[in-house]
Amino acid sequence: TDEIMQQEIRPLVAVDIIEQLHRQFAILSGGRGKDGAPIITFPEYAGFSDIPDEDFLNVVTYLTSIPSLEAASIGFIIIIDRRRDKWSAVKASLTRIAGAFPGNLQLVFVLRPSRFIQRTIADIGIKLYRDDFKMKVPIIMLNSVSDLHGYIDKSQLTRELGGTLEYGHSQWIHHRTAIENFAMTVKTTAQMLQTFGTDLAETELPNDVQCTEELLSAHADHHSKLKDELKLAVKQGATLLTCIREPVTRSANSKLSPDELENVATVERLLAQLDETEKAFDQFWTKHHLKLEQCLQLRHFEHDFREVKLALDNLMEAQASFADIGDSVTRVEHFLKEQKQLEEKGQEPLEKAQSLALHGEQLIQNNHYAVDSIRPKCVELRRICDDFTNETKKKYDILGKSLELHKQLDKASQWCEAGIYLLASQAVDKCQSQEGAETALVEIEKFLMTAKEHQLSNPKEFYNQFDMILTPEIKANAQRILQKLEDVQEMFDKRQVSLKKLAAKQTRPVQPVAPHPESSPKRGSPKTTRPAGVGTPWTAAFKCTPVFCPRVGKHYNFPSFFSFSHIINELIETERVYVEELQSIIEGYASEMDNPNLAHLIPSALQNKKEVLFGNLPEIYEFHNRHVLTAAIENCIENPELLARCFLKRKEDLQIYEKYCQNKPRSEALWRQCGDSIFFQECQRKLDHKLSLDAYLLKPVQRITKYQLLLKEMLKCSKNSEGTAELEEALATVLDIIKSVNDSMHQIAITGYEGDVSELGKLLMQGSFNVWTDHKKGHNKVKDLARFKPMQRHLFLYTKMLLFCKKREENTDGHEKTASYSFKNSLKMSTVGITENVKGDNKKFEIWYNGREEVYIIQASSVELKNTWISEIRKVLTGQLEACR
């Protein structure tokens, strides 16, 4: 019983009783009585009594369920046509209808049998059995259809009953089936939309972009399919409506029966229901789709936020690592450059952050549902951008002050050195006269006025100005320089006192003062040597003014020995630092590349590339550690003249720098590729280095230049003294190495030459020139070269060959432009001739080939450069001639 009660009670539909309906033992023709009562006709049916009760009940129940409630409430009119039948059929029909008719009855019309006997029996029978039929409505016995017309209008009766109502039973069944099928479609569609809406309402929003996109796509596909179902249902209803109205459409005189009008109303009602359902669903879908799209926007925003936030955090971490303010102008400029690079590197993530924050604000303005999640992220992005910008400004301000400080300290130090040099250059013998002393005083006063240009008029105030950025090391260096300023000022004060005494008119003889023994230099200068016992107040003042060298910690008598000692001690100290730096790089980086515990940190591009990255740096370290520092330079402290021999003796060994510099482009390219790896960061952290590895890999290049500068300073201090020639030769050796390194750096950039450059002999010269060509053979003879624009060519002069190349500059990975030289032509030096002067331009010369069949007119940038090249070419040609002889 419970199962039966739980089953859905579904009304009968045409398709369920389609066979019984096709028997046509009862029809709802669509006709109505005068008061609008629906008419059900039981036409003549031979086997009416054989119809099962269930079939009869189903058909009658179905027919009574079709008219509207309003029409059914009036009551049904039943017409039983038994004109060709017997009284028994009439009786059976009345009995069955009375016992099983489910609707409200109004009238029952019986067309009695037409045969006389059966009509008589029917009249008698109806009188005798009227009460047996249990009908509370009148039963009207009719002899003919004309009698029926007295009760019901012909227009409401079918042709079988003498009326004009058009009725086709098969079409009626088709319409009923179609209407009920359409009603089921509407119901099913509404249920699908409701189910889908419920699923959408219960859907949890995903937490990532991919799942959100998949969910949005799936819901959109399902929505599209449902919309297609709706379109099909609407199309089905419209087609059905057209079919029902077809008689009216076909003939303007035709009218639809009340039942057909009710069918039209039913279909229209179902279509309206579909339309309302679709509108409601569309409204819900619009809200849901908007929420899904906003969810996808949120997930994209959150994904982009995580990426940008990570980039900004890395940027802030990199910025925080720039804590050093530098201890020299070079270091500060290096930090400024790094800060600039970091600022440029940060432009892209900063712009992305600003753009993302703007996008988030647009989402908020568009009424996004996740405002509380988006707004804090926008605030965070703008805060980090502002922090980076403000911190960058602070860094620039501090580094700018640090740069200004160190520049002023350098200027102060240079001023002191210049002052010491000025005092040393004032010859003693020239200051003995009043005129010479006055001249020396003017020089000193003029020099002291330059202190204002270097902001040194008030050193204490200058020092206090930068006190806020001074580290202990910088403060100590600043104090040392300020102390040096005071010492030099004191030296000038004493010198001025002595010179003023000499410049004053003397009223008594000059008393000779013997020189102090300690003031005599170990190697006296011819200009300062005097006979014993002869002296002046000037010499006394001079010889009693010792100079303290802070690097060595000793006092040296001024002037001849101080400059040499200063330079040598400068060389020793920097050499010691240089060797220590090389050692730290080899042990802290190169050796660590072989450490198995760090192997997982080494990038794949760096595997087996240690020799490329470091070049012959271990060889340079071994050379300096064993030879230059310990065995040579330190021995020159007491004998400065030995310094030149130190460089000359190791002239060949210093060629290792050329090999290092030739490898430098490959090393730099590898560093650009792998320099950001965790391996180098870990090594730098362990070494506690402020600078990254690439800065230390520049040390050898800087070192060879340092030797050049120190040797030049030595030469300035040793004019016309012993060892000057050797110093000049040592300087020439270092300059030659630098030139060789420079030339080789250009040489390795040659491209397109099919031969082996190493087989061309030594590279003697290289440089850029304007070049014209004159070919005497063929149809391309050029007579007036001045009319044509010259070619820009870079020439490489070897002992065996002269190469003509075209210089090209290219950007590499966003770094500075690098030059390359594309090979164009070559001339064998054994077959060329030279014309040293070209008429009309003293900067031009000619190189010709094969008896002037090919002439190359070369224009240098200066006469000096032209003469240098001609000299080298002449040496090559002369050497070849002597070799032939």
Protein Blocks (a to p, Z undefined) as FASTA:
>chain_A
ZZmmmpccddddfklmmmmmmnopaccehpacfkopacddddddfklmmpcfklmmmmmm
mmmmmpcfklmmnopcddddfklmcfklmmmmmmmmmmmpmbdcfbdcddddfbfklmmm
mmmmmmmmmmmnopabdcdddfbfklmmmmpcfklpcfknopabdcdfklmmmmmmmmmm
mmmmmmmmmmmmmmmmmmmmmpccdfbfklmmmmmmmmmmmmmmmmmmmmmmmmmmmmmm
mmmmmmmmmpmkbccdfklmmmmmmmmmmmmmmmmmmmmmmmmmmmmmmmmmmmmmmmmm
mmmmmmmmmmmmmmmmmmmmmmbgbjafklmmmmmmmmmmmmmmmmmmmmmmmmmmmmmm
mmmmnopaklmmmmmmmmmmmmmmmmmmmmmmmmmmmmmmmmmmmmmmmmmmmmmmmmmm
mmmmmcfklmmpmklmmmmmmmmmmmmmmmmmnopmbmmlmmmmmmmmpcfklmmmmmmm
mmmmmmmmmmmmmmmmmmmmmmpccfbdcddddddfklpcfbdcfklgccehiacfklmm
mmmmccddfknopacddfklmmmmmmmmmmmmmmmmmmmmmmmmmmmmmmmmmpmklmmm
pcfklgoplmmmnmmmlmmmmmmmmmmmmmmmmmmmmmmmlmmmmmmmmmmmmmmmmmmm
mmmmmmmmmmmmmmmpmklmmmmmmnopabdfklmmmmmmmmmmmmmmmmmmmmmmmgoi
ehklmmmmmmmmmmmmmmmmmmmmmmmmpghiabdfklnopafbgcddddddddfehjkb
cfblmlpccddddddddfkbccddddddddeehiacddddddfbdcdfklcccdfbdghi
akbccddeehhlaccddddfbfklmmmmmmmmmmmmmmmmmmmZZ
